[in-house]
Amino acid sequence: MFGLGIPEILIIALIVLLIFGAKRLPGIGEGLGQTVREIGKIKKEFSGDKKSAKKTETGDDPEPEKKSIEHKVADSIQKKVTDKVLEQVPVIKQAKQIKDKADKIKKVVS
């Protein structure tokens, strides 16, 4: 596993325990598990899309509707990932709020 042995893993686990504390570790583990599941779902969706794209390459060009569906799927996946990151990392959520406020100020000034 990436050249990590048991001693290295134990040291990493100890550092994580010291940084986050025992009370927050279950929540972090749960969030990490959800993220891994979402990435697995996204991977399955993309592998299915690639297989269907290969089938259409052998025939005629894909219909414009199909292209728009692929864009919609990509946009929805991007939105899901963004929402998950914003839920799990409060600092990013705060940074996004600050950026939105700055964009509003720019619109008012210009």
N, CA, C and O atoms as CSV, one atom per row, in Angstrom:
chain,resi,resn,atom,element,x,y,z
A,1,MET,N,N,0.855,-1.190,0.000
A,1,MET,CA,C,0.000,0.000,0.000
A,1,MET,C,C,0.889,1.237,0.000
A,1,MET,O,O,1.164,1.795,1.062
A,2,PHE,N,N,1.337,1.670,-1.157
A,2,PHE,CA,C,2.151,2.860,-1.341
A,2,PHE,C,C,3.465,2.789,-0.564
A,2,PHE,O,O,4.044,3.830,-0.254
A,3,GLY,N,N,3.938,1.611,-0.248
A,3,GLY,CA,C,5.185,1.478,0.464
A,3,GLY,C,C,5.094,1.824,1.946
A,3,GLY,O,O,6.120,2.004,2.601
A,4,LEU,N,N,3.888,1.919,2.477
A,4,LEU,CA,C,3.715,2.233,3.894
A,4,LEU,C,C,3.591,0.935,4.686
A,4,LEU,O,O,2.799,0.054,4.353
A,5,GLY,N,N,4.387,0.844,5.731
A,5,GLY,CA,C,4.299,-0.311,6.613
A,5,GLY,C,C,3.431,0.023,7.819
A,5,GLY,O,O,2.876,1.117,7.924
A,6,ILE,N,N,3.327,-0.929,8.713
A,6,ILE,CA,C,2.504,-0.739,9.913
A,6,ILE,C,C,3.029,0.399,10.779
A,6,ILE,O,O,2.218,1.177,11.282
A,7,PRO,N,N,4.340,0.545,10.986
A,7,PRO,CA,C,4.812,1.659,11.820
A,7,PRO,C,C,4.435,3.031,11.243
A,7,PRO,O,O,4.048,3.937,11.981
A,8,GLU,N,N,4.554,3.172,9.923
A,8,GLU,CA,C,4.214,4.451,9.305
A,8,GLU,C,C,2.725,4.764,9.439
A,8,GLU,O,O,2.337,5.901,9.705
A,9,ILE,N,N,1.905,3.743,9.253
A,9,ILE,CA,C,0.454,3.929,9.374
A,9,ILE,C,C,0.083,4.303,10.802
A,9,ILE,O,O,-0.770,5.164,11.015
A,10,LEU,N,N,0.716,3.662,11.780
A,10,LEU,CA,C,0.446,3.982,13.185
A,10,LEU,C,C,0.862,5.417,13.514
A,10,LEU,O,O,0.162,6.110,14.252
A,11,ILE,N,N,1.978,5.860,12.981
A,11,ILE,CA,C,2.426,7.239,13.226
A,11,ILE,C,C,1.435,8.232,12.613
A,11,ILE,O,O,1.094,9.236,13.238
A,12,ILE,N,N,0.976,7.950,11.397
A,12,ILE,CA,C,-0.012,8.827,10.746
A,12,ILE,C,C,-1.299,8.852,11.555
A,12,ILE,O,O,-1.884,9.916,11.756
A,13,ALA,N,N,-1.753,7.671,12.029
A,13,ALA,CA,C,-2.976,7.602,12.825
A,13,ALA,C,C,-2.821,8.389,14.131
A,13,ALA,O,O,-3.758,9.065,14.555
A,14,LEU,N,N,-1.675,8.310,14.756
A,14,LEU,CA,C,-1.427,9.046,15.997
A,14,LEU,C,C,-1.453,10.553,15.744
A,14,LEU,O,O,-2.019,11.304,16.538
A,15,ILE,N,N,-0.853,10.993,14.660
A,15,ILE,CA,C,-0.853,12.424,14.321
A,15,ILE,C,C,-2.271,12.910,14.064
A,15,ILE,O,O,-2.660,13.980,14.532
A,16,VAL,N,N,-3.048,12.118,13.314
A,16,VAL,CA,C,-4.439,12.487,13.040
A,16,VAL,C,C,-5.228,12.557,14.338
A,16,VAL,O,O,-6.035,13.468,14.521
A,17,LEU,N,N,-5.006,11.606,15.241
A,17,LEU,CA,C,-5.690,11.601,16.527
A,17,LEU,C,C,-5.338,12.846,17.338
A,17,LEU,O,O,-6.212,13.442,17.968
A,18,LEU,N,N,-4.085,13.235,17.327
A,18,LEU,CA,C,-3.666,14.420,18.075
A,18,LEU,C,C,-4.236,15.705,17.467
A,18,LEU,O,O,-4.620,16.623,18.193
A,19,ILE,N,N,-4.288,15.766,16.160
A,19,ILE,CA,C,-4.762,16.983,15.494
A,19,ILE,C,C,-6.269,17.151,15.658
A,19,ILE,O,O,-6.737,18.224,16.038
A,20,PHE,N,N,-7.027,16.099,15.374
A,20,PHE,CA,C,-8.484,16.229,15.350
A,20,PHE,C,C,-9.162,15.833,16.659
A,20,PHE,O,O,-10.273,16.291,16.928
A,21,GLY,N,N,-8.545,15.018,17.458
A,21,GLY,CA,C,-9.154,14.588,18.709
A,21,GLY,C,C,-10.047,13.378,18.506
A,21,GLY,O,O,-10.507,13.106,17.398
A,22,ALA,N,N,-10.284,12.660,19.586
A,22,ALA,CA,C,-11.048,11.409,19.511
A,22,ALA,C,C,-12.520,11.647,19.211
A,22,ALA,O,O,-13.175,10.782,18.629
A,23,LYS,N,N,-13.053,12.803,19.596
A,23,LYS,CA,C,-14.480,13.058,19.396
A,23,LYS,C,C,-14.822,13.287,17.933
A,23,LYS,O,O,-15.918,12.934,17.498
A,24,ARG,N,N,-13.906,13.872,17.163
A,24,ARG,CA,C,-14.198,14.206,15.766
A,24,ARG,C,C,-13.832,13.098,14.790
A,24,ARG,O,O,-14.246,13.146,13.632
A,25,LEU,N,N,-13.065,12.097,15.227
A,25,LEU,CA,C,-12.629,11.041,14.320
A,25,LEU,C,C,-13.778,10.249,13.698
A,25,LEU,O,O,-13.713,9.974,12.500
A,26,PRO,N,N,-14.832,9.862,14.435
A,26,PRO,CA,C,-15.922,9.141,13.782
A,26,PRO,C,C,-16.597,9.961,12.677
A,26,PRO,O,O,-16.950,9.419,11.630
A,27,GLY,N,N,-16.771,11.236,12.904
A,27,GLY,CA,C,-17.370,12.094,11.874
A,27,GLY,C,C,-16.485,12.209,10.646
A,27,GLY,O,O,-16.970,12.195,9.515
A,28,ILE,N,N,-15.185,12.321,10.876
A,28,ILE,CA,C,-14.238,12.402,9.764
A,28,ILE,C,C,-14.247,11.086,8.987
A,28,ILE,O,O,-14.235,11.094,7.757
A,29,GLY,N,N,-14.269,9.976,9.687
A,29,GLY,CA,C,-14.318,8.672,9.025
A,29,GLY,C,C,-15.582,8.495,8.210
A,29,GLY,O,O,-15.550,7.966,7.099
A,30,GLU,N,N,-16.702,8.944,8.772
A,30,GLU,CA,C,-17.972,8.847,8.054
A,30,GLU,C,C,-17.941,9.696,6.787
A,30,GLU,O,O,-18.369,9.249,5.723
A,31,GLY,N,N,-17.438,10.910,6.905
A,31,GLY,CA,C,-17.346,11.781,5.740
A,31,GLY,C,C,-16.418,11.216,4.682
A,31,GLY,O,O,-16.701,11.305,3.487
A,32,LEU,N,N,-15.310,10.635,5.119
A,32,LEU,CA,C,-14.376,10.028,4.181
A,32,LEU,C,C,-15.023,8.833,3.478
A,32,LEU,O,O,-14.838,8.643,2.276
A,33,GLY,N,N,-15.771,8.040,4.217
A,33,GLY,CA,C,-16.466,6.904,3.616
A,33,GLY,C,C,-17.485,7.340,2.574
A,33,GLY,O,O,-17.585,6.734,1.507
A,34,GLN,N,N,-18.244,8.394,2.882
A,34,GLN,CA,C,-19.219,8.918,1.924
A,34,GLN,C,C,-18.523,9.434,0.677
A,34,GLN,O,O,-19.001,9.232,-0.440
A,35,THR,N,N,-17.399,10.097,0.868
A,35,THR,CA,C,-16.656,10.623,-0.274
A,35,THR,C,C,-16.155,9.492,-1.163
A,35,THR,O,O,-16.239,9.581,-2.388
A,36,VAL,N,N,-15.634,8.429,-0.553
A,36,VAL,CA,C,-15.143,7.291,-1.322
A,36,VAL,C,C,-16.301,6.642,-2.087
A,36,VAL,O,O,-16.135,6.260,-3.246
A,37,ARG,N,N,-17.472,6.513,-1.452
A,37,ARG,CA,C,-18.637,5.947,-2.140
A,37,ARG,C,C,-19.058,6.808,-3.326
A,37,ARG,O,O,-19.353,6.287,-4.401
A,38,GLU,N,N,-19.085,8.135,-3.129
A,38,GLU,CA,C,-19.461,9.046,-4.219
A,38,GLU,C,C,-18.481,8.941,-5.379
A,38,GLU,O,O,-18.886,8.944,-6.542
A,39,ILE,N,N,-17.194,8.849,-5.066
A,39,ILE,CA,C,-16.193,8.724,-6.124
A,39,ILE,C,C,-16.387,7.406,-6.864
A,39,ILE,O,O,-16.227,7.354,-8.084
A,40,GLY,N,N,-16.725,6.352,-6.149
A,40,GLY,CA,C,-17.002,5.068,-6.801
A,40,GLY,C,C,-18.197,5.156,-7.731
A,40,GLY,O,O,-18.170,4.612,-8.834
A,41,LYS,N,N,-19.254,5.844,-7.289
A,41,LYS,CA,C,-20.436,6.022,-8.141
A,41,LYS,C,C,-20.092,6.821,-9.382
A,41,LYS,O,O,-20.520,6.483,-10.486
A,42,ILE,N,N,-19.317,7.882,-9.199
A,42,ILE,CA,C,-18.923,8.722,-10.331
A,42,ILE,C,C,-18.081,7.909,-11.307
A,42,ILE,O,O,-18.247,8.022,-12.522
A,43,LYS,N,N,-17.180,7.092,-10.775
A,43,LYS,CA,C,-16.332,6.263,-11.629
A,43,LYS,C,C,-17.181,5.296,-12.444
A,43,LYS,O,O,-16.931,5.099,-13.633
A,44,LYS,N,N,-18.186,4.690,-11.810
A,44,LYS,CA,C,-19.068,3.773,-12.531
A,44,LYS,C,C,-19.852,4.502,-13.613
A,44,LYS,O,O,-20.018,3.980,-14.716
A,45,GLU,N,N,-20.337,5.709,-13.306
A,45,GLU,CA,C,-21.083,6.479,-14.296
A,45,GLU,C,C,-20.209,6.816,-15.493
A,45,GLU,O,O,-20.647,6.697,-16.637
A,46,PHE,N,N,-18.969,7.239,-15.236
A,46,PHE,CA,C,-18.078,7.597,-16.333
A,46,PHE,C,C,-17.668,6.378,-17.142
A,46,PHE,O,O,-17.569,6.460,-18.366
A,47,SER,N,N,-17.429,5.250,-16.485
A,47,SER,CA,C,-17.049,4.051,-17.237
A,47,SER,C,C,-18.218,3.591,-18.102
A,47,SER,O,O,-18.012,3.105,-19.214
A,48,GLY,N,N,-19.432,3.740,-17.605
A,48,GLY,CA,C,-20.612,3.417,-18.414
A,48,GLY,C,C,-20.754,4.370,-19.584
A,48,GLY,O,O,-21.127,3.956,-20.681
A,49,ASP,N,N,-20.458,5.661,-19.358
A,49,ASP,CA,C,-20.520,6.649,-20.429
A,49,ASP,C,C,-19.471,6.369,-21.493
A,49,ASP,O,O,-19.742,6.520,-22.684
A,50,LYS,N,N,-18.272,5.961,-21.076
A,50,LYS,CA,C,-17.216,5.672,-22.035
A,50,LYS,C,C,-17.578,4.472,-22.899
A,50,LYS,O,O,-17.318,4.468,-24.103
A,51,LYS,N,N,-18.178,3.454,-22.285
A,51,LYS,CA,C,-18.580,2.280,-23.060
A,51,LYS,C,C,-19.636,2.647,-24.089
A,51,LYS,O,O,-19.573,2.196,-25.233
A,52,SER,N,N,-20.604,3.460,-23.691
A,52,SER,CA,C,-21.646,3.863,-24.639
A,52,SER,C,C,-21.067,4.777,-25.708
A,52,SER,O,O,-21.518,4.751,-26.853
A,53,ALA,N,N,-20.066,5.593,-25.346
A,53,ALA,CA,C,-19.437,6.479,-26.326
A,53,ALA,C,C,-18.670,5.668,-27.355
A,53,ALA,O,O,-18.671,6.018,-28.535
A,54,LYS,N,N,-18.013,4.588,-26.933
A,54,LYS,CA,C,-17.291,3.739,-27.882
A,54,LYS,C,C,-18.257,3.079,-28.856
A,54,LYS,O,O,-17.948,2.924,-30.037
A,55,LYS,N,N,-19.428,2.690,-28.354
A,55,LYS,CA,C,-20.421,2.075,-29.229
A,55,LYS,C,C,-20.906,3.072,-30.268
A,55,LYS,O,O,-21.107,2.701,-31.425
A,56,THR,N,N,-21.099,4.331,-29.883
A,56,THR,CA,C,-21.586,5.335,-30.826
A,56,THR,C,C,-20.500,5.747,-31.805
A,56,THR,O,O,-20.812,6.192,-32.909
A,57,GLU,N,N,-19.216,5.609,-31.427
A,57,GLU,CA,C,-18.134,5.959,-32.337
A,57,GLU,C,C,-18.109,5.025,-33.534
A,57,GLU,O,O,-17.730,5.433,-34.631
A,58,THR,N,N,-18.504,3.796,-33.337
A,58,THR,CA,C,-18.500,2.859,-34.446
A,58,THR,C,C,-19.622,3.157,-35.428
A,58,THR,O,O,-19.520,2.822,-36.608
A,59,GLY,N,N,-20.686,3.781,-34.952
A,59,GLY,CA,C,-21.811,4.142,-35.805
A,59,GLY,C,C,-21.745,5.600,-36.196
A,59,GLY,O,O,-20.658,6.145,-36.390
A,60,ASP,N,N,-22.912,6.247,-36.314
A,60,ASP,CA,C,-22.987,7.660,-36.662
A,60,ASP,C,C,-22.550,8.519,-35.487
A,60,ASP,O,O,-22.331,8.027,-34.380
A,61,ASP,N,N,-22.427,9.826,-35.755
A,61,ASP,CA,C,-22.099,10.764,-34.687
A,61,ASP,C,C,-23.218,10.767,-33.664
A,61,ASP,O,O,-24.383,10.582,-34.015
A,62,PRO,N,N,-22.873,10.975,-32.396
A,62,PRO,CA,C,-23.923,11.043,-31.380
A,62,PRO,C,C,-24.846,12.216,-31.642
A,62,PRO,O,O,-24.441,13.250,-32.173
A,63,GLU,N,N,-26.076,12.028,-31.261
A,63,GLU,CA,C,-27.068,13.083,-31.463
A,63,GLU,C,C,-26.748,14.277,-30.576
A,63,GLU,O,O,-26.117,14.123,-29.531
A,64,PRO,N,N,-27.183,15.477,-30.989
A,64,PRO,CA,C,-26.953,16.644,-30.135
A,64,PRO,C,C,-27.590,16.486,-28.763
A,64,PRO,O,O,-27.068,16.998,-27.773
A,65,GLU,N,N,-28.720,15.779,-28.698
A,65,GLU,CA,C,-29.377,15.567,-27.405
A,65,GLU,C,C,-28.477,14.768,-26.473
A,65,GLU,O,O,-28.411,15.045,-25.275
A,66,LYS,N,N,-27.787,13.777,-27.025
A,66,LYS,CA,C,-26.910,12.945,-26.210
A,66,LYS,C,C,-25.767,13.781,-25.645
A,66,LYS,O,O,-25.385,13.622,-24.486
A,67,LYS,N,N,-25.225,14.671,-26.472
A,67,LYS,CA,C,-24.147,15.532,-25.990
A,67,LYS,C,C,-24.645,16.404,-24.849
A,67,LYS,O,O,-23.942,16.586,-23.855
A,68,SER,N,N,-25.837,16.940,-24.981
A,68,SER,CA,C,-26.350,17.791,-23.914
A,68,SER,C,C,-26.600,16.975,-22.646
A,68,SER,O,O,-26.424,17.485,-21.540
A,69,ILE,N,N,-27.004,15.730,-22.797
A,69,ILE,CA,C,-27.206,14.867,-21.632
A,69,ILE,C,C,-25.874,14.620,-20.941
A,69,ILE,O,O,-25.794,14.637,-19.713
A,70,GLU,N,N,-24.819,14.390,-21.736
A,70,GLU,CA,C,-23.501,14.172,-21.140
A,70,GLU,C,C,-23.038,15.412,-20.382
A,70,GLU,O,O,-22.448,15.303,-19.307
A,71,HIS,N,N,-23.308,16.589,-20.942
A,71,HIS,CA,C,-22.942,17.829,-20.253
A,71,HIS,C,C,-23.746,17.984,-18.968
A,71,HIS,O,O,-23.219,18.431,-17.950
A,72,LYS,N,N,-25.024,17.614,-19.019
A,72,LYS,CA,C,-25.854,17.705,-17.824
A,72,LYS,C,C,-25.340,16.767,-16.741
A,72,LYS,O,O,-25.306,17.131,-15.565
A,73,VAL,N,N,-24.938,15.554,-17.134
A,73,VAL,CA,C,-24.410,14.588,-16.170
A,73,VAL,C,C,-23.119,15.128,-15.554
A,73,VAL,O,O,-22.926,15.060,-14.341
A,74,ALA,N,N,-22.240,15.664,-16.400
A,74,ALA,CA,C,-20.982,16.213,-15.888
A,74,ALA,C,C,-21.249,17.375,-14.936
A,74,ALA,O,O,-20.604,17.480,-13.893
A,75,ASP,N,N,-22.195,18.248,-15.287
A,75,ASP,CA,C,-22.522,19.374,-14.418
A,75,ASP,C,C,-23.104,18.903,-13.086
A,75,ASP,O,O,-22.773,19.441,-12.030
A,76,SER,N,N,-23.981,17.884,-13.145
A,76,SER,CA,C,-24.583,17.400,-11.903
A,76,SER,C,C,-23.535,16.735,-11.010
A,76,SER,O,O,-23.585,16.869,-9.787
A,77,ILE,N,N,-22.595,16.024,-11.612
A,77,ILE,CA,C,-21.527,15.401,-10.831
A,77,ILE,C,C,-20.659,16.471,-10.187
A,77,ILE,O,O,-20.288,16.364,-9.018
A,78,GLN,N,N,-20.339,17.504,-10.960
A,78,GLN,CA,C,-19.529,18.591,-10.419
A,78,GLN,C,C,-20.248,19.267,-9.259
A,78,GLN,O,O,-19.626,19.602,-8.251
A,79,LYS,N,N,-21.554,19.468,-9.397
A,79,LYS,CA,C,-22.329,20.102,-8.329
A,79,LYS,C,C,-22.347,19.219,-7.078
A,79,LYS,O,O,-22.207,19.722,-5.963
A,80,LYS,N,N,-22.520,17.898,-7.261
A,80,LYS,CA,C,-22.532,16.984,-6.118
A,80,LYS,C,C,-21.202,17.019,-5.364
A,80,LYS,O,O,-21.172,17.101,-4.136
A,81,VAL,N,N,-20.115,16.957,-6.111
A,81,VAL,CA,C,-18.793,16.964,-5.480
A,81,VAL,C,C,-18.565,18.287,-4.755
A,81,VAL,O,O,-18.050,18.305,-3.637
A,82,THR,N,N,-18.950,19.397,-5.394
A,82,THR,CA,C,-18.790,20.705,-4.764
A,82,THR,C,C,-19.599,20.794,-3.478
A,82,THR,O,O,-19.104,21.282,-2.462
A,83,ASP,N,N,-20.843,20.321,-3.520
A,83,ASP,CA,C,-21.675,20.354,-2.321
A,83,ASP,C,C,-21.078,19.515,-1.195
A,83,ASP,O,O,-21.090,19.932,-0.037
A,84,LYS,N,N,-20.554,18.330,-1.531
A,84,LYS,CA,C,-19.951,17.464,-0.507
A,84,LYS,C,C,-18.740,18.136,0.122
A,84,LYS,O,O,-18.563,18.093,1.339
A,85,VAL,N,N,-17.905,18.760,-0.710
A,85,VAL,CA,C,-16.716,19.425,-0.179
A,85,VAL,C,C,-17.128,20.578,0.718
A,85,VAL,O,O,-16.546,20.773,1.785
A,86,LEU,N,N,-18.132,21.348,0.296
A,86,LEU,CA,C,-18.585,22.475,1.099
A,86,LEU,C,C,-19.170,22.016,2.427
A,86,LEU,O,O,-19.014,22.695,3.441
A,87,GLU,N,N,-19.844,20.863,2.428
A,87,GLU,CA,C,-20.411,20.326,3.673
A,87,GLU,C,C,-19.310,19.902,4.649
A,87,GLU,O,O,-19.405,20.150,5.851
A,88,GLN,N,N,-18.274,19.266,4.123
A,88,GLN,CA,C,-17.302,18.625,4.982
A,88,GLN,C,C,-16.134,19.517,5.375
A,88,GLN,O,O,-15.460,19.242,6.368
A,89,VAL,N,N,-15.882,20.571,4.622
A,89,VAL,CA,C,-14.736,21.433,4.925
A,89,VAL,C,C,-15.243,22.859,5.126
A,89,VAL,O,O,-15.460,23.587,4.158
A,90,PRO,N,N,-15.432,23.257,6.393
A,90,PRO,CA,C,-16.009,24.573,6.674
A,90,PRO,C,C,-15.165,25.734,6.151
A,90,PRO,O,O,-15.710,26.783,5.807
A,91,VAL,N,N,-13.861,25.567,6.085
A,91,VAL,CA,C,-12.992,26.651,5.623
A,91,VAL,C,C,-13.283,26.976,4.166
A,91,VAL,O,O,-13.290,28.144,3.778
A,92,ILE,N,N,-13.522,25.951,3.359
A,92,ILE,CA,C,-13.833,26.178,1.943
A,92,ILE,C,C,-15.178,26.874,1.813
A,92,ILE,O,O,-15.354,27.741,0.957
A,93,LYS,N,N,-16.129,26.496,2.662
A,93,LYS,CA,C,-17.440,27.138,2.637
A,93,LYS,C,C,-17.300,28.626,2.955
A,93,LYS,O,O,-17.920,29.463,2.298
A,94,GLN,N,N,-16.499,28.952,3.946
A,94,GLN,CA,C,-16.280,30.357,4.310
A,94,GLN,C,C,-15.582,31.103,3.178
A,94,GLN,O,O,-15.925,32.248,2.882
A,95,ALA,N,N,-14.607,30.459,2.547
A,95,ALA,CA,C,-13.888,31.098,1.439
A,95,ALA,C,C,-14.833,31.368,0.274
A,95,ALA,O,O,-14.743,32.412,-0.372
A,96,LYS,N,N,-15.739,30.431,0.005
A,96,LYS,CA,C,-16.710,30.619,-1.082
A,96,LYS,C,C,-17.648,31.783,-0.759
A,96,LYS,O,O,-17.979,32.570,-1.645
A,97,GLN,N,N,-18.078,31.901,0.497
A,97,GLN,CA,C,-18.944,33.003,0.889
A,97,GLN,C,C,-18.228,34.344,0.721
A,97,GLN,O,O,-18.823,35.317,0.257
A,98,ILE,N,N,-16.960,34.390,1.097
A,98,ILE,CA,C,-16.180,35.620,0.940
A,98,ILE,C,C,-16.025,35.966,-0.534
A,98,ILE,O,O,-16.138,37.131,-0.916
A,99,LYS,N,N,-15.765,34.953,-1.367
A,99,LYS,CA,C,-15.625,35.188,-2.804
A,99,LYS,C,C,-16.925,35.712,-3.395
A,99,LYS,O,O,-16.912,36.630,-4.214
A,100,ASP,N,N,-18.054,35.128,-2.980
A,100,ASP,CA,C,-19.354,35.594,-3.483
A,100,ASP,C,C,-19.598,37.050,-3.093
A,100,ASP,O,O,-20.082,37.840,-3.904
A,101,LYS,N,N,-19.265,37.403,-1.857
A,101,LYS,CA,C,-19.422,38.785,-1.418
A,101,LYS,C,C,-18.535,39.732,-2.231
A,101,LYS,O,O,-18.956,40.825,-2.609
A,102,ALA,N,N,-17.296,39.290,-2.493
A,102,ALA,CA,C,-16.378,40.118,-3.280
A,102,ALA,C,C,-16.905,40.302,-4.707
A,102,ALA,O,O,-16.783,41.382,-5.284
A,103,ASP,N,N,-17.489,39.245,-5.269
A,103,ASP,CA,C,-18.056,39.359,-6.610
A,103,ASP,C,C,-19.228,40.338,-6.630
A,103,ASP,O,O,-19.379,41.105,-7.580
A,104,LYS,N,N,-20.061,40.314,-5.580
A,104,LYS,CA,C,-21.181,41.268,-5.494
A,104,LYS,C,C,-20.667,42.706,-5.411
A,104,LYS,O,O,-21.217,43.614,-6.034
A,105,ILE,N,N,-19.609,42.894,-4.634
A,105,ILE,CA,C,-19.028,44.229,-4.493
A,105,ILE,C,C,-18.467,44.710,-5.830
A,105,ILE,O,O,-18.630,45.877,-6.186
A,106,LYS,N,N,-17.812,43.822,-6.567
A,106,LYS,CA,C,-17.270,44.177,-7.880
A,106,LYS,C,C,-18.379,44.612,-8.833
A,106,LYS,O,O,-18.216,45.565,-9.596
A,107,LYS,N,N,-19.516,43.900,-8.783
A,107,LYS,CA,C,-20.641,44.255,-9.655
A,107,LYS,C,C,-21.181,45.626,-9.309
A,107,LYS,O,O,-21.520,46.409,-10.196
A,108,VAL,N,N,-21.264,45.920,-8.009
A,108,VAL,CA,C,-21.790,47.220,-7.577
A,108,VAL,C,C,-20.836,48.334,-7.961
A,108,VAL,O,O,-21.271,49.394,-8.409
A,109,VAL,N,N,-19.535,48.108,-7.794
A,109,VAL,CA,C,-18.543,49.144,-8.088
A,109,VAL,C,C,-18.460,49.410,-9.591
A,109,VAL,O,O,-18.356,50.563,-10.010
A,110,SER,N,N,-18.504,48.356,-10.398
A,110,SER,CA,C,-18.353,48.566,-11.840
A,110,SER,C,C,-19.642,48.833,-12.544
A,110,SER,O,O,-19.652,49.026,-13.760
